[in-house]
Structure formats: structure tokens, C-alpha cells
């Protein structure tokens, strides 16, 4: 089995805030770009430990991976999670960044 790069997990919350897990997260390039995009969009980003059960209550959830970019989660353990226009906006800006840099 191929080993996939470790994703960075982000979640979108109400009031335009984004949170990212502080545990097991690598300080990668994609993560840095996402945090810069949040800053450019005036979206405060906060780091904190997140319990798995809390992920089911967020307004949106996505992973950032260098191989796939921004990937919005649609379910956790078969249970649907809400989709977020905020994540779509972050993904749009990320895609623009990648096009500019390649």
C-alpha cells in the first residue's frame, strides 16, 4: 500500500472563523498557503486540539494536501457533514494560487 502524505485538517465554523487541529499536523507548504488565504480573506484562523466527536458539529470540514489541494469532507464514519460556501471560497483561492505558481 502506498503511504499518502499526512493531511492537514481544517474546519469552518460560524462567524467566518476557521480552526485547525493542533495535534499531528505537519507544518507543510499547503497548510501555510491555506493559512495565508484565510488571512487574505480576513478569516481568523485558530489552532486548538479538536476531539473527533466535535467534528460532526462544524459548519464544514476540509483537508489540505499537497497532492490534492483542498478536499472538502462529505462524511465522517458514514455520517454526513455540512457543506460550506466558505470552504468553496478557500478552495477557489487555493486553485488560483496553484495556477499562479505553476
N, C-alpha and C positions, 0 to 999 in steps of 0.2 A: 504494500500500500504506500502510495506517495504521501509524504508529510506536507500538509498545507501550511502556509505561513500563518502565524498567530494573528487573529483579527483583533482589532480594537473595537470595543463595544460602546456605542453611544445611545442615548435615549433622548427623545424630545419631550419636554414637559410643557405644561400650560405656561402662559405668560412669556413665551418665546425664550425660555431658558433651555440650555442643553446641559446634560450631565454625562460624565463618562466614568466608567468604573476605574477605581484606583488600584485594583488588585489584578496582577497577572498581565498587565498591559505593557507592551513594549513601546519605547519612545521612538517610533518609526517616522519615516517621511510622510506617509499618508496621514497618519494621526496629526502631525504638525500642520499639514495643509488644511485638514478639516478644522482644526482649532483656529487657524488664521482666517478661514472662510467665516467661521462663527463671529470672530472679531470684526471682520469687514462688514458683516450683516447686522452688527450691533446686537448679537445674540450672546448673552453672558454664558460662559461655559464654566461649570463647576466640577471638581473632582471629588469623588467620595466612594466609599465601598457600597456596593449595591447587592442586596440579597436577591436570590433568584425569584422568590415569590413577588417581590416589588416590581419586577419587570412586567408582570401581567397587568399592572395598573397604570403604565405610562401611556402617553398620548401617541407614541411612536417609538420604534426601536430600529437601529441600524448598526451594521458592522462596517468598518473601513478596512479594506485590504488592498495592498499594493497590486495584487493580481486582478482584482475585480472592481476596485473603486468602492463606491458607496452602495451597499446592498441592504435594502430595507427588509426587515423581518416581517413575515406574514403570520407566523405562528410560533409558539413555544410549546413543545411537548404535545403537539396536535391541537392546542387551544389558540384560536385566532387572537392577534393583537391588532390594535387600531393602526390605521394608516395615517400618515401625517403629511400635510402640504409643506410643512417646514422641512421635512426630510427631502421632499422633492426639490425644494429650493436649494438646499445644501448640495444635493447631487448634481443639479444643474450647474452650480458654480464650480463644483469639482471637475465636472466634464469640461467646462471652459478652460480651467487651469491646465488640465492634461493636454488639451489641444494647443494651447499657447506654448507649452513647454516641450512638445514633441515635434 
